[in-house]
Amino acid sequence: MPLLMGNRRVAKWIGWTPPTWPWCKLNTNGTRKQSGVASVGGLLRDQSGRWIIGFGMNIGMCLVTMAELWGLYQGQYMAWQQGCRWISVEVDSLCVTQLVSNPVAHTYEYAPLLQAIKDLIKQDWHIVVRHVYRKANHAADFLANYALSTPLGFHIFHKPPPGLASIITHDTYGIAYPYLILS
């Protein structure tokens, strides 16, 4: 096994997994380019991996953590509006999962957005937010990057945008990719 600074790396198979009934799965992602332009994307799928609805939001200039938080907020709100009450949320930002699981520090510039996320979590539904590796969040990553090509603002996708269908198919069939992680 390869060594890296005294730590061992092990191969792990990483891929999207469908939720169990009655859960739906929400994957969200935020991205920021070197220019500072940021966008978010996300999608909601059922227990069979079928598309329910998706979104993209071209934010303009912002920090990557703020973009990730916007993705989580917009995704939660969209799931609530769709009537889903059992939601498994996956994000590939460990920072965001830690921020959501800890008390809000009002000194953060994103404290109001983080509080809005926590307020949504407190609604009358079952919601779990967890971290996944980027390879398991490929469809949301695609949508976040796709949103960069859209006008500023929030956009709902009732069907997958061009290029996303093959990623969703891979996810649905359980295709996983080897990934070296620190053990």
C-alpha positions in Angstrom: 0.0 0.0 0.0 1.4 3.4 -0.9 2.5 5.6 2.0 2.0 9.3 2.3 3.6 11.3 5.1 3.5 8.3 7.4 -0.2 7.6 6.7 -1.5 4.5 4.8 -3.7 4.8 1.9 -6.2 2.1 1.1 -8.4 1.6 -2.0 -12.1 2.0 -1.4 -14.8 1.6 -4.0 -16.8 4.9 -4.1 -20.1 5.4 -5.9 -23.6 6.7 -5.4 -26.0 4.5 -3.5 -29.8 4.7 -3.6 -31.7 5.4 -0.4 -33.9 2.8 1.2 -37.7 3.3 1.2 -39.3 5.8 2.2 -36.2 8.0 1.8 -35.3 10.2 -1.1 -31.7 11.3 -1.7 -30.6 14.8 -2.3 -27.1 15.4 -3.6 -25.8 19.0 -3.6 -22.6 20.6 -4.6 -21.0 24.1 -4.9 -18.1 25.1 -7.0 -15.9 28.1 -7.4 -13.6 28.8 -10.3 -10.3 30.6 -10.1 -12.0 33.8 -11.3 -14.1 33.7 -8.1 -17.4 32.9 -10.0 -19.4 30.3 -8.1 -22.4 28.2 -8.7 -24.3 25.3 -7.1 -26.3 22.3 -8.3 -28.2 19.5 -6.9 -30.7 16.8 -7.6 -33.4 14.8 -5.8 -33.8 11.0 -6.6 -36.0 8.3 -5.4 -35.2 4.8 -4.1 -34.6 3.5 -7.6 -32.2 6.3 -8.5 -34.8 7.9 -10.7 -34.7 11.7 -11.2 -37.4 13.6 -9.3 -36.1 17.2 -9.9 -32.8 19.1 -10.0 -31.5 22.7 -9.8 -28.7 24.9 -10.6 -27.8 28.4 -9.4 -25.3 30.7 -10.9 -24.3 32.8 -7.9 -21.7 35.1 -9.3 -18.8 36.0 -7.0 -18.6 34.2 -3.6 -16.4 31.9 -1.5 -16.6 28.1 -2.0 -18.0 27.5 1.5 -20.8 30.0 0.8 -21.5 28.2 -2.5 -21.7 24.8 -0.8 -24.1 26.2 1.8 -26.3 27.8 -0.8 -26.4 24.4 -2.6 -27.5 22.7 0.7 -30.1 25.4 1.4 -31.6 25.4 -2.1 -31.7 21.6 -2.2 -33.4 21.3 1.1 -35.9 24.0 0.2 -36.6 22.2 -3.2 -37.1 18.8 -1.4 -39.5 20.4 1.1 -41.5 22.0 -1.8 -41.6 18.7 -3.6 -43.3 17.1 -0.5 -40.4 14.8 0.3 -40.4 14.2 4.1 -37.7 11.6 4.4 -34.4 13.1 3.0 -30.9 11.7 3.0 -28.7 14.6 2.0 -25.1 14.1 0.7 -22.6 16.8 0.2 -18.9 16.4 -0.6 -17.8 19.3 1.6 -16.7 18.0 5.0 -16.6 21.7 6.2 -20.4 22.0 5.4 -21.3 18.9 7.3 -19.3 20.1 10.3 -20.9 23.5 10.2 -24.4 22.0 10.0 -23.7 19.7 12.9 -22.3 22.4 15.3 -23.8 25.5 16.8 -23.8 28.6 14.6 -21.0 31.0 15.4 -22.5 34.4 14.6 -19.1 35.8 13.6 -19.2 33.8 10.4 -20.1 35.8 7.4 -22.4 33.0 6.4 -24.2 32.7 9.8 -27.6 33.8 8.4 -27.5 31.2 5.7 -26.3 28.5 8.0 -29.1 29.4 10.5 -31.7 29.2 7.6 -30.3 25.7 6.8 -30.7 24.7 10.4 -34.2 26.1 10.6 -35.2 24.0 7.6 -33.7 20.9 9.2 -36.0 21.6 12.2 -39.1 21.3 10.1 -41.5 18.4 10.5 -39.5 15.9 8.4 -36.7 13.4 8.7 -33.5 14.7 7.3 -29.9 13.5 7.6 -26.9 15.4 6.2 -23.8 13.5 5.6 -20.4 13.8 3.9 -19.6 11.7 0.8 -16.5 11.6 -1.4 -16.7 13.7 -4.6 -16.9 10.5 -6.8 -20.2 9.6 -5.1 -21.5 13.1 -5.8 -20.7 13.3 -9.5 -24.2 14.2 -10.7 -24.4 17.2 -8.3 -20.9 18.3 -9.4 -22.1 18.1 -13.0 -25.1 20.4 -12.2 -23.0 22.9 -10.3 -20.6 23.2 -13.2 -23.5 23.3 -15.7 -25.0 26.2 -13.7 -22.0 28.3 -14.7 -23.4 28.4 -18.2 -26.8 29.6 -17.1 -27.9 33.2 -16.4 -27.4 34.5 -12.8 -30.0 33.1 -10.4 -31.8 29.9 -9.5 -33.0 27.4 -12.2 -35.2 24.4 -11.7 -34.5 21.4 -14.0 -37.6 19.1 -14.5 -35.4 16.8 -16.7 -31.7 16.2 -16.5 -29.7 18.7 -18.6 -27.8 17.3 -21.6 -24.8 15.2 -20.6 -26.1 14.2 -17.2 -28.1 11.1 -18.2 -25.1 8.9 -18.5 -23.9 9.9 -15.0 -27.4 9.1 -13.5 -27.4 5.8 -15.4 -24.0 4.8 -13.9 -25.3 5.8 -10.4 -28.5 3.8 -10.9 -26.5 0.7 -11.9 -24.2 1.0 -8.9 -21.0 1.7 -10.8 -18.3 2.5 -8.3 -14.7 3.8 -8.8 -11.6 2.9 -6.9 -10.4 5.8 -4.7 -7.3 6.0 -2.5 -8.2 7.2 1.0 -6.1 7.7 4.1 -6.8 4.9 6.6 
